[in-house]
Amino acid sequence: MVRLQQITPPVQAVPGLHFSPRGKQVFLLVREGLTHKQIGERLGMSTNGVRRHKEKMLLDNKCATMLELIAKYHGTHGG
């Protein structure tokens, strides 16, 4: 079995953005274009769990959509 750390490189800390440890993993996979189902399978969680993590990320970072959060990440991270 492949360990999670080997398939999901860490999201670098970004000033002004907040992610839980699991939220970081979900965020990275969303950026790669994976669906809720694919993310859930990869991380061993339900699709509802993936959805809840995404909702929390949006609330914590005052974003309306994941696209806005990704743009904010790239804007402040420069990546």
N, CA, C and O atoms as a Tinker XYZ file with bonds, in Angstrom:
   316  protein
     1  N      0.833000   -1.184000    0.000000    73     2
     2  CA     0.000000    0.000000    0.000000    64     1     3
     3  C      0.878000    1.249000    0.000000    63     2     4     5
     4  O      1.851000    1.324000    0.751000    81     3
     5  N      0.546000    2.211000   -0.823000    73     3     6
     6  CA     1.291000    3.465000   -0.917000    64     5     7
     7  C      0.840000    4.387000    0.202000    63     6     8     9
     8  O     -0.357000    4.569000    0.425000    81     7
     9  N      1.786000    4.955000    0.890000    73     7    10
    10  CA     1.444000    5.881000    1.975000    64     9    11
    11  C      0.962000    7.199000    1.399000    63    10    12    13
    12  O      1.427000    7.630000    0.343000    81    11
    13  N      0.026000    7.841000    2.095000    73    11    14
    14  CA    -0.576000    9.089000    1.653000    64    13    15
    15  C      0.474000   10.170000    1.411000    63    14    16    17
    16  O      0.361000   10.933000    0.452000    81    15
    17  N      1.483000   10.243000    2.260000    73    15    18
    18  CA     2.509000   11.271000    2.109000    64    17    19
    19  C      3.247000   11.126000    0.783000    63    18    20    21
    20  O      3.761000   12.114000    0.259000    81    19
    21  N      3.310000    9.933000    0.235000    73    19    22
    22  CA     4.018000    9.711000   -1.013000    64    21    23
    23  C      3.204000   10.170000   -2.218000    63    22    24    25
    24  O      3.774000   10.463000   -3.270000    81    23
    25  N      1.873000   10.238000   -2.080000    73    23    26
    26  CA     1.055000   10.599000   -3.228000    64    25    27
    27  C      0.528000   12.022000   -3.163000    63    26    28    29
    28  O      0.014000   12.535000   -4.157000    81    27
    29  N      0.648000   12.669000   -2.012000    73    27    30
    30  CA     0.159000   14.040000   -1.896000    64    29    31
    31  C      1.230000   14.912000   -1.250000    63    30    32    33
    32  O      1.337000   14.953000   -0.024000    81    31
    33  N      2.028000   15.615000   -2.066000    73    31    34
    34  CA     3.031000   16.503000   -1.484000    64    33    35
    35  C      2.356000   17.589000   -0.661000    63    34    36    37
    36  O      1.213000   17.951000   -0.944000    81    35
    37  N      3.033000   18.114000    0.346000    73    35    38
    38  CA     2.404000   19.089000    1.239000    64    37    39
    39  C      2.107000   20.412000    0.536000    63    38    40    41
    40  O      2.828000   20.835000   -0.368000    81    39
    41  N      1.033000   21.045000    0.974000    73    39    42
    42  CA     0.723000   22.396000    0.522000    64    41    43
    43  C      1.544000   23.321000    1.389000    63    42    44    45
    44  O      1.479000   23.243000    2.616000    81    43
    45  N      2.310000   24.190000    0.776000    73    43    46
    46  CA     3.140000   25.107000    1.550000    64    45    47
    47  C      2.268000   26.080000    2.319000    63    46    48    49
    48  O      1.184000   26.453000    1.869000    81    47
    49  N      2.749000   26.484000    3.477000    73    47    50
    50  CA     2.023000   27.468000    4.274000    64    49    51
    51  C      1.923000   28.767000    3.486000    63    50    52    53
    52  O      2.904000   29.236000    2.909000    81    51
    53  N      0.744000   29.331000    3.472000    73    51    54
    54  CA     0.513000   30.572000    2.746000    64    53    55
    55  C     -0.036000   31.593000    3.724000    63    54    56    57
    56  O     -1.082000   31.356000    4.328000    81    55
    57  N      0.638000   32.724000    3.900000    73    55    58
    58  CA     0.130000   33.741000    4.805000    64    57    59
    59  C     -1.288000   34.156000    4.417000    63    58    60    61
    60  O     -1.571000   34.435000    3.252000    81    59
    61  N     -2.165000   34.191000    5.406000    73    59    62
    62  CA    -3.534000   34.628000    5.155000    64    61    63
    63  C     -4.492000   33.525000    4.746000    63    62    64    65
    64  O     -5.700000   33.757000    4.712000    81    63
    65  N     -3.998000   32.325000    4.431000    73    63    66
    66  CA    -4.866000   31.198000    4.095000    64    65    67
    67  C     -4.760000   30.150000    5.198000    63    66    68    69
    68  O     -3.698000   29.944000    5.785000    81    67
    69  N     -5.883000   29.496000    5.463000    73    67    70
    70  CA    -5.942000   28.549000    6.569000    64    69    71
    71  C     -6.450000   27.199000    6.066000    63    70    72    73
    72  O     -7.494000   27.120000    5.418000    81    71
    73  N     -5.698000   26.138000    6.372000    73    71    74
    74  CA    -6.073000   24.774000    6.008000    64    73    75
    75  C     -5.821000   23.859000    7.197000    63    74    76    77
    76  O     -4.802000   23.982000    7.876000    81    75
    77  N     -6.755000   22.938000    7.448000    73    75    78
    78  CA    -6.494000   21.864000    8.410000    64    77    79
    79  C     -5.538000   20.888000    7.727000    63    78    80    81
    80  O     -5.372000   20.934000    6.508000    81    79
    81  N     -4.912000   20.009000    8.502000    73    79    82
    82  CA    -4.021000   19.035000    7.857000    64    81    83
    83  C     -4.740000   18.231000    6.764000    63    82    84    85
    84  O     -4.190000   18.056000    5.677000    81    83
    85  N     -5.940000   17.746000    7.029000    73    83    86
    86  CA    -6.693000   16.980000    6.032000    64    85    87
    87  C     -7.172000   17.902000    4.921000    63    86    88    89
    88  O     -7.219000   17.507000    3.757000    81    87
    89  N     -7.529000   19.132000    5.281000    73    87    90
    90  CA    -7.949000   20.110000    4.281000    64    89    91
    91  C     -6.850000   20.381000    3.270000    63    90    92    93
    92  O     -7.134000   20.576000    2.089000    81    91
    93  N     -5.597000   20.395000    3.714000    73    91    94
    94  CA    -4.470000   20.590000    2.800000    64    93    95
    95  C     -4.427000   19.480000    1.759000    63    94    96    97
    96  O     -4.187000   19.726000    0.577000    81    95
    97  N     -4.664000   18.251000    2.220000    73    95    98
    98  CA    -4.641000   17.116000    1.303000    64    97    99
    99  C     -5.780000   17.219000    0.291000    63    98   100   101
   100  O     -5.581000   16.999000   -0.904000    81    99
   101  N     -6.970000   17.553000    0.779000    73    99   102
   102  CA    -8.129000   17.703000   -0.104000    64   101   103
   103  C     -7.868000   18.827000   -1.106000    63   102   104   105
   104  O     -8.120000   18.671000   -2.301000    81   103
   105  N     -7.366000   19.949000   -0.618000    73   103   106
   106  CA    -7.098000   21.105000   -1.484000    64   105   107
   107  C     -6.158000   20.743000   -2.627000    63   106   108   109
   108  O     -6.408000   21.099000   -3.779000    81   107
   109  N     -5.090000   20.043000   -2.312000    73   107   110
   110  CA    -4.117000   19.673000   -3.336000    64   109   111
   111  C     -4.763000   18.811000   -4.417000    63   110   112   113
   112  O     -4.509000   19.002000   -5.606000    81   111
   113  N     -5.595000   17.866000   -3.999000    73   111   114
   114  CA    -6.234000   16.981000   -4.967000    64   113   115
   115  C     -7.303000   17.708000   -5.775000    63   114   116   117
   116  O     -7.513000   17.384000   -6.944000    81   115
   117  N     -7.980000   18.683000   -5.175000    73   115   118
   118  CA    -8.925000   19.520000   -5.924000    64   117   119
   119  C     -8.164000   20.283000   -7.000000    63   118   120   121
   120  O     -8.617000   20.366000   -8.141000    81   119
   121  N     -7.020000   20.834000   -6.645000    73   119   122
   122  CA    -6.192000   21.570000   -7.611000    64   121   123
   123  C     -5.787000   20.690000   -8.781000    63   122   124   125
   124  O     -5.617000   21.178000   -9.898000    81   123
   125  N     -5.633000   19.402000   -8.533000    73   123   126
   126  CA    -5.258000   18.459000   -9.596000    64   125   127
   127  C     -6.459000   18.086000  -10.455000    63   126   128   129
   128  O     -6.302000   17.422000  -11.479000    81   127
   129  N     -7.663000   18.507000  -10.050000    73   127   130
   130  CA    -8.854000   18.254000  -10.849000    64   129   131
   131  C     -9.604000   16.976000  -10.510000    63   130   132   133
   132  O    -10.464000   16.549000  -11.280000    81   131
   133  N     -9.297000   16.354000   -9.369000    73   131   134
   134  CA    -9.981000   15.129000   -8.991000    64   133   135
   135  C    -11.412000   15.421000   -8.532000    63   134   136   137
   136  O    -11.697000   16.495000   -8.001000    81   135
   137  N    -12.298000   14.459000   -8.742000    73   135   138
   138  CA   -13.686000   14.574000   -8.288000    64   137   139
   139  C    -13.769000   14.237000   -6.801000    63   138   140   141
   140  O    -12.811000   13.739000   -6.209000    81   139
   141  N    -14.941000   14.520000   -6.205000    73   139   142
   142  CA   -15.154000   14.159000   -4.793000    64   141   143
   143  C    -14.919000   12.670000   -4.594000    63   142   144   145
   144  O    -14.278000   12.265000   -3.624000    81   143
   145  N    -15.434000   11.856000   -5.505000    73   143   146
   146  CA   -15.299000   10.409000   -5.402000    64   145   147
   147  C    -13.829000    9.998000   -5.471000    63   146   148   149
   148  O    -13.378000    9.178000   -4.671000    81   147
   149  N    -13.085000   10.558000   -6.414000    73   147   150
   150  CA   -11.672000   10.218000   -6.567000    64   149   151
   151  C    -10.869000   10.648000   -5.340000    63   150   152   153
   152  O     -9.998000    9.914000   -4.873000    81   151
   153  N    -11.166000   11.840000   -4.821000    73   151   154
   154  CA   -10.470000   12.331000   -3.627000    64   153   155
   155  C    -10.782000   11.420000   -2.449000    63   154   156   157
   156  O     -9.885000   11.041000   -1.697000    81   155
   157  N    -12.056000   11.071000   -2.290000    73   155   158
   158  CA   -12.452000   10.184000   -1.204000    64   157   159
   159  C    -11.746000    8.840000   -1.274000    63   158   160   161
   160  O    -11.278000    8.324000   -0.259000    81   159
   161  N    -11.671000    8.280000   -2.463000    73   159   162
   162  CA   -10.984000    6.996000   -2.637000    64   161   163
   163  C     -9.505000    7.122000   -2.319000    63   162   164   165
   164  O     -8.926000    6.251000   -1.670000    81   163
   165  N     -8.899000    8.196000   -2.773000    73   163   166
   166  CA    -7.464000    8.392000   -2.559000    64   165   167
   167  C     -7.137000    8.597000   -1.079000    63   166   168   169
   168  O     -6.111000    8.120000   -0.593000    81   167
   169  N     -8.029000    9.321000   -0.355000    73   167   170
   170  CA    -7.756000    9.649000    1.050000    64   169   171
   171  C     -8.473000    8.727000    2.029000    63   170   172   173
   172  O     -8.288000    8.851000    3.240000    81   171
   173  N     -9.288000    7.805000    1.523000    73   171   174
   174  CA    -9.992000    6.883000    2.409000    64   173   175
   175  C    -11.092000    7.556000    3.207000    63   174   176   177
   176  O    -11.259000    7.293000    4.398000    81   175
   177  N    -11.849000    8.434000    2.540000    73   175   178
   178  CA   -12.944000    9.124000    3.218000    64   177   179
   179  C    -14.155000    9.158000    2.298000    63   178   180   181
   180  O    -14.041000    8.872000    1.106000    81   179
   181  N    -15.310000    9.504000    2.848000    73   179   182
   182  CA   -16.536000    9.542000    2.048000    64   181   183
   183  C    -16.574000   10.798000    1.180000    63   182   184   185
   184  O    -15.854000   11.765000    1.430000    81   183
   185  N    -17.421000   10.765000    0.164000    73   183   186
   186  CA   -17.586000   11.956000   -0.675000    64   185   187
   187  C    -18.183000   13.096000    0.144000    63   186   188   189
   188  O    -17.870000   14.261000   -0.098000    81   187
   189  N    -19.040000   12.769000    1.114000    73   187   190
   190  CA   -19.582000   13.816000    1.993000    64   189   191
   191  C    -18.485000   14.433000    2.850000    63   190   192   193
   192  O    -18.509000   15.635000    3.116000    81   191
   193  N    -17.527000   13.626000    3.284000    73   191   194
   194  CA   -16.391000   14.150000    4.045000    64   193   195
   195  C    -15.564000   15.111000    3.211000    63   194   196   197
   196  O    -15.118000   16.148000    3.703000    81   195
   197  N    -15.361000   14.765000    1.947000    73   195   198
   198  CA   -14.627000   15.646000    1.029000    64   197   199
   199  C    -15.386000   16.963000    0.885000    63   198   200   201
   200  O    -14.794000   18.041000    0.959000    81   199
   201  N    -16.692000   16.868000    0.682000    73   199   202
   202  CA   -17.520000   18.068000    0.520000    64   201   203
   203  C    -17.447000   18.955000    1.762000    63   202   204   205
   204  O    -17.336000   20.176000    1.649000    81   203
   205  N    -17.508000   18.345000    2.944000    73   203   206
   206  CA   -17.436000   19.132000    4.187000    64   205   207
   207  C    -16.085000   19.829000    4.328000    63   206   208   209
   208  O    -16.028000   20.981000    4.759000    81   207
   209  N    -15.006000   19.153000    3.973000    73   207   210
   210  CA   -13.685000   19.790000    4.042000    64   209   211
   211  C    -13.619000   20.980000    3.086000    63   210   212   213
   212  O    -13.080000   22.030000    3.436000    81   211
   213  N    -14.163000   20.818000    1.888000    73   211   214
   214  CA   -14.165000   21.923000    0.929000    64   213   215
   215  C    -14.989000   23.102000    1.459000    63   214   216   217
   216  O    -14.567000   24.253000    1.351000    81   215
   217  N    -16.154000   22.816000    2.027000    73   215   218
   218  CA   -16.991000   23.886000    2.578000    64   217   219
   219  C    -16.267000   24.630000    3.693000    63   218   220   221
   220  O    -16.321000   25.858000    3.760000    81   219
   221  N    -15.584000   23.881000    4.575000    73   219   222
   222  CA   -14.850000   24.512000    5.674000    64   221   223
   223  C    -13.701000   25.375000    5.151000    63   222   224   225
   224  O    -13.459000   26.469000    5.662000    81   223
   225  N    -12.999000   24.882000    4.135000    73   223   226
   226  CA   -11.913000   25.677000    3.548000    64   225   227
   227  C    -12.446000   26.994000    2.996000    63   226   228   229
   228  O    -11.833000   28.044000    3.186000    81   227
   229  N    -13.585000   26.938000    2.315000    73   227   230
   230  CA   -14.173000   28.145000    1.736000    64   229   231
   231  C    -14.560000   29.129000    2.834000    63   230   232   233
   232  O    -14.271000   30.321000    2.730000    81   231
   233  N    -15.212000   28.639000    3.885000    73   231   234
   234  CA   -15.610000   29.508000    4.992000    64   233   235
   235  C    -14.394000   30.111000    5.690000    63   234   236   237
   236  O    -14.343000   31.319000    5.923000    81   235
   237  N    -13.422000   29.274000    6.020000    73   235   238
   238  CA   -12.232000   29.740000    6.744000    64   237   239
   239  C    -11.437000   30.772000    5.955000    63   238   240   241
   240  O    -10.790000   31.641000    6.538000    81   239
   241  N    -11.485000   30.675000    4.624000    73   239   242
   242  CA   -10.690000   31.570000    3.781000    64   241   243
   243  C    -11.515000   32.627000    3.064000    63   242   244   245
   244  O    -11.026000   33.323000    2.175000    81   243
   245  N    -12.799000   32.734000    3.475000    73   243   246
   246  CA   -13.707000   33.763000    2.948000    64   245   247
   247  C    -13.757000   33.759000    1.418000    63   246   248   249
   248  O    -13.612000   34.795000    0.769000    81   247
   249  N    -13.968000   32.557000    0.862000    73   247   250
   250  CA   -14.082000   32.384000   -0.584000    64   249   251
   251  C    -15.453000   31.806000   -0.918000    63   250   252   253
   252  O    -16.009000   31.028000   -0.144000    81   251
   253  N    -15.987000   32.183000   -2.057000    73   251   254
   254  CA   -17.292000   31.687000   -2.485000    64   253   255
   255  C    -17.174000   30.373000   -3.255000    63   254   256   257
   256  O    -18.098000   29.560000   -3.237000    81   255
   257  N    -16.049000   30.162000   -3.926000    73   255   258
   258  CA   -15.866000   28.955000   -4.735000    64   257   259
   259  C    -14.446000   28.426000   -4.556000    63   258   260   261
   260  O    -13.558000   29.135000   -4.084000    81   259
   261  N    -14.252000   27.165000   -4.943000    73   259   262
   262  CA   -12.908000   26.590000   -4.903000    64   261   263
   263  C    -11.999000   27.299000   -5.900000    63   262   264   265
   264  O    -10.806000   27.465000   -5.644000    81   263
   265  N    -12.549000   27.713000   -7.020000    73   263   266
   266  CA   -11.750000   28.438000   -7.999000    64   265   267
   267  C    -11.186000   29.723000   -7.382000    63   266   268   269
   268  O    -10.028000   30.072000   -7.610000    81   267
   269  N    -12.010000   30.413000   -6.607000    73   267   270
   270  CA   -11.539000   31.621000   -5.926000    64   269   271
   271  C    -10.437000   31.288000   -4.928000    63   270   272   273
   272  O     -9.450000   32.016000   -4.826000    81   271
   273  N    -10.601000   30.192000   -4.191000    73   271   274
   274  CA    -9.584000   29.792000   -3.216000    64   273   275
   275  C     -8.282000   29.413000   -3.909000    63   274   276   277
   276  O     -7.202000   29.782000   -3.447000    81   275
   277  N     -8.376000   28.689000   -5.000000    73   275   278
   278  CA    -7.174000   28.311000   -5.761000    64   277   279
   279  C     -6.479000   29.558000   -6.302000    63   278   280   281
   280  O     -5.253000   29.657000   -6.252000    81   279
   281  N     -7.253000   30.505000   -6.815000    73   279   282
   282  CA    -6.676000   31.763000   -7.325000    64   281   283
   283  C     -6.005000   32.529000   -6.193000    63   282   284   285
   284  O     -4.921000   33.084000   -6.370000    81   283
   285  N     -6.648000   32.558000   -5.033000    73   283   286
   286  CA    -6.057000   33.243000   -3.864000    64   285   287
   287  C     -4.759000   32.553000   -3.469000    63   286   288   289
   288  O     -3.776000   33.220000   -3.149000    81   287
   289  N     -4.746000   31.234000   -3.489000    73   287   290
   290  CA    -3.536000   30.478000   -3.149000    64   289   291
   291  C     -2.409000   30.824000   -4.127000    63   290   292   293
   292  O     -1.286000   31.107000   -3.709000    81   291
   293  N     -2.708000   30.802000   -5.405000    73   291   294
   294  CA    -1.675000   31.105000   -6.401000    64   293   295
   295  C     -1.260000   32.575000   -6.361000    63   294   296   297
   296  O     -0.102000   32.904000   -6.619000    81   295
   297  N     -2.191000   33.443000   -6.042000    73   295   298
   298  CA    -1.878000   34.869000   -5.965000    64   297   299
   299  C     -0.956000   35.219000   -4.818000    63   298   300   301
   300  O     -0.079000   36.072000   -4.950000    81   299
   301  N     -1.161000   34.543000   -3.672000    73   299   302
   302  CA    -0.326000   34.846000   -2.525000    64   301   303
   303  C      0.922000   33.971000   -2.462000    63   302   304   305
   304  O      1.940000   34.347000   -1.883000    81   303
   305  N      0.813000   32.790000   -3.077000    73   303   306
   306  CA     1.913000   31.836000   -3.051000    64   305   307
   307  C      2.886000   32.083000   -4.198000    63   306   308   309
   308  O      4.081000   31.809000   -4.090000    81   307
   309  N      2.349000   32.605000   -5.296000    73   307   310
   310  CA     3.192000   32.846000   -6.463000    64   309   311
   311  C      3.441000   31.594000   -7.279000    63   310   312   313
   312  O      4.272000   31.587000   -8.187000    81   311
   313  N      2.693000   30.498000   -6.941000    73   311   314
   314  CA     2.945000   29.237000   -7.633000    64   313   315
   315  C      1.953000   29.008000   -8.633000    63   314   316
   316  O      1.997000   27.991000   -9.325000    81   315
